[in-house]
Amino acid sequence: MIKIGFLLSSLLFTFFTPTQEDILASIAVAMKAGSSKELIKFCNTNIEIKVDGKASNYSIAQAEVVLKDFFLKNPPKGFQYIHQGSSPEGLKYTIGTYSLEEGSYRVVMVVKKVKNEFKIDTINFSRE
């Protein structure tokens, strides 16, 4: 009986584990909404955030504050991916455009697999 329960829970975990595409779609929704609270759910426990050339590493709690401040200063009009790819080392990356009332930011994110989940490891906002 225990084996059947384990098998069923393993199958459910396999079928309901979010894919990279699911995570990227959820990240896009959070970016479009300018929601640091939602975006932080997809971030690694330590993350590098770079805004206009100034980069720092943050804990997840600090990163949420930094992202909230960025979104408050730069309310979104939209967000869309323009390119996705993989490095030879297996890291995934995305390039997107974060639209504002006046202008936009190019957003480059490095996403890596951490304990069977895809997490943002680096996010770089560059004014276009």
Contacts in CASP RR format, 6 or more apart in sequence:
PFRMAT RR
TARGET T0000
AUTHOR 0000-0000-0000
METHOD contacts of the structure
MODEL  1
MIKIGFLLSSLLFTFFTPTQEDILASIAVAMKAGSSKELIKFCNTNIEIK
VDGKASNYSIAQAEVVLKDFFLKNPPKGFQYIHQGSSPEGLKYTIGTYSL
EEGSYRVVMVVKKVKNEFKIDTINFSRE
17 116 0 8 1.000
18 26 0 8 1.000
18 117 0 8 1.000
18 118 0 8 1.000
20 92 0 8 1.000
20 111 0 8 1.000
20 118 0 8 1.000
23 42 0 8 1.000
23 111 0 8 1.000
23 117 0 8 1.000
23 118 0 8 1.000
24 81 0 8 1.000
24 84 0 8 1.000
24 94 0 8 1.000
24 111 0 8 1.000
24 118 0 8 1.000
26 38 0 8 1.000
26 41 0 8 1.000
26 42 0 8 1.000
27 39 0 8 1.000
27 42 0 8 1.000
27 94 0 8 1.000
27 109 0 8 1.000
27 120 0 8 1.000
28 79 0 8 1.000
28 80 0 8 1.000
28 81 0 8 1.000
29 38 0 8 1.000
30 38 0 8 1.000
30 39 0 8 1.000
30 41 0 8 1.000
30 42 0 8 1.000
31 39 0 8 1.000
31 76 0 8 1.000
31 78 0 8 1.000
31 79 0 8 1.000
31 98 0 8 1.000
31 107 0 8 1.000
32 76 0 8 1.000
32 78 0 8 1.000
32 79 0 8 1.000
33 76 0 8 1.000
34 71 0 8 1.000
34 75 0 8 1.000
34 76 0 8 1.000
35 71 0 8 1.000
36 64 0 8 1.000
36 65 0 8 1.000
36 67 0 8 1.000
36 68 0 8 1.000
36 70 0 8 1.000
36 71 0 8 1.000
37 64 0 8 1.000
37 68 0 8 1.000
39 67 0 8 1.000
39 120 0 8 1.000
40 60 0 8 1.000
40 63 0 8 1.000
40 64 0 8 1.000
40 67 0 8 1.000
42 118 0 8 1.000
42 119 0 8 1.000
42 120 0 8 1.000
43 60 0 8 1.000
43 63 0 8 1.000
43 119 0 8 1.000
43 120 0 8 1.000
43 123 0 8 1.000
44 60 0 8 1.000
44 112 0 8 1.000
44 114 0 8 1.000
44 119 0 8 1.000
44 120 0 8 1.000
44 121 0 8 1.000
45 59 0 8 1.000
45 60 0 8 1.000
46 57 0 8 1.000
46 58 0 8 1.000
46 59 0 8 1.000
46 60 0 8 1.000
47 57 0 8 1.000
47 58 0 8 1.000
47 60 0 8 1.000
47 63 0 8 1.000
47 120 0 8 1.000
47 121 0 8 1.000
47 122 0 8 1.000
47 123 0 8 1.000
48 55 0 8 1.000
48 56 0 8 1.000
48 57 0 8 1.000
48 58 0 8 1.000
48 121 0 8 1.000
48 122 0 8 1.000
48 123 0 8 1.000
49 55 0 8 1.000
49 56 0 8 1.000
49 58 0 8 1.000
49 63 0 8 1.000
49 66 0 8 1.000
49 67 0 8 1.000
49 122 0 8 1.000
49 123 0 8 1.000
49 124 0 8 1.000
49 125 0 8 1.000
50 56 0 8 1.000
50 122 0 8 1.000
50 123 0 8 1.000
50 124 0 8 1.000
50 125 0 8 1.000
50 126 0 8 1.000
51 70 0 8 1.000
51 125 0 8 1.000
52 125 0 8 1.000
52 126 0 8 1.000
52 127 0 8 1.000
53 124 0 8 1.000
53 126 0 8 1.000
55 124 0 8 1.000
56 66 0 8 1.000
58 66 0 8 1.000
70 125 0 8 1.000
74 98 0 8 1.000
74 100 0 8 1.000
74 105 0 8 1.000
75 100 0 8 1.000
75 101 0 8 1.000
76 98 0 8 1.000
76 99 0 8 1.000
76 100 0 8 1.000
77 99 0 8 1.000
77 100 0 8 1.000
77 101 0 8 1.000
78 98 0 8 1.000
78 99 0 8 1.000
79 96 0 8 1.000
79 97 0 8 1.000
79 98 0 8 1.000
79 99 0 8 1.000
79 107 0 8 1.000
80 96 0 8 1.000
80 97 0 8 1.000
81 94 0 8 1.000
81 95 0 8 1.000
81 96 0 8 1.000
82 95 0 8 1.000
82 96 0 8 1.000
82 97 0 8 1.000
83 94 0 8 1.000
83 95 0 8 1.000
83 96 0 8 1.000
84 92 0 8 1.000
84 93 0 8 1.000
84 94 0 8 1.000
84 95 0 8 1.000
85 92 0 8 1.000
85 93 0 8 1.000
85 94 0 8 1.000
86 92 0 8 1.000
86 93 0 8 1.000
87 93 0 8 1.000
90 112 0 8 1.000
91 110 0 8 1.000
91 111 0 8 1.000
91 112 0 8 1.000
91 121 0 8 1.000
92 110 0 8 1.000
92 111 0 8 1.000
92 112 0 8 1.000
92 118 0 8 1.000
93 108 0 8 1.000
93 109 0 8 1.000
93 110 0 8 1.000
93 111 0 8 1.000
94 107 0 8 1.000
94 108 0 8 1.000
94 109 0 8 1.000
94 111 0 8 1.000
95 106 0 8 1.000
95 107 0 8 1.000
95 108 0 8 1.000
96 106 0 8 1.000
96 107 0 8 1.000
96 108 0 8 1.000
97 104 0 8 1.000
97 105 0 8 1.000
97 106 0 8 1.000
97 107 0 8 1.000
97 128 0 8 1.000
98 104 0 8 1.000
98 105 0 8 1.000
98 106 0 8 1.000
98 107 0 8 1.000
98 125 0 8 1.000
103 127 0 8 1.000
103 128 0 8 1.000
104 127 0 8 1.000
104 128 0 8 1.000
105 125 0 8 1.000
105 126 0 8 1.000
105 127 0 8 1.000
105 128 0 8 1.000
106 125 0 8 1.000
106 126 0 8 1.000
106 128 0 8 1.000
107 123 0 8 1.000
107 124 0 8 1.000
107 125 0 8 1.000
107 126 0 8 1.000
108 122 0 8 1.000
108 123 0 8 1.000
108 124 0 8 1.000
108 126 0 8 1.000
109 120 0 8 1.000
109 122 0 8 1.000
109 123 0 8 1.000
109 124 0 8 1.000
110 120 0 8 1.000
110 121 0 8 1.000
110 122 0 8 1.000
110 123 0 8 1.000
111 118 0 8 1.000
111 119 0 8 1.000
111 120 0 8 1.000
111 121 0 8 1.000
112 118 0 8 1.000
112 119 0 8 1.000
112 121 0 8 1.000
113 119 0 8 1.000
END
